[in-house]
Amino acid sequence: MSWYLHVLKNYAVFKGRARRKEYWYFFLVNLVIALCLAVVDNLLHTPGSADGAGILGSIYSFAVMIPTIAVGVRRLHDTGRVGWWMFIVIIPVIGALVLLYFFVKDSEAQSNEYGPNPKQIEDAQFSG
């Protein structure tokens, strides 16, 4: 849960790097919350819930849209790519698969133009 809150605290930070753990834990918690809200929307029969876009889920989706994009951009930075690669998702299926590959890929081992490797920073904090 701390990774989820870490991403929300960096609400609109598009600079720097986000390691895989940060991105995927945020993704997991985000997915669980969205599924729970979809169930609540269906139980309450909120407008749009029959179409899969209930009020509560929609409000939540809009609330986390910027942090989701920001952590995606930082994840791309961690693999040495510019954030503009997020737009590849516009290409149906293939774009999403390419983006998934980038998000699953390991960090660049050394510092890059977006900052130091977050793994090395975290390891230094726990060893010192």
ABEGO torsion letter per residue (X at the ends): XAAAAAAAAAAABABEBBBAAAAAAAAAAAAAAAAAAAAAAAAAGBBGAAAGBBAAAAAAAAAAAAAAAAAAAAAAAAAGBBAAAAAAAABBGAAAAAAAAAAABBBBABBBAAEBBAAAAAAAAAAX
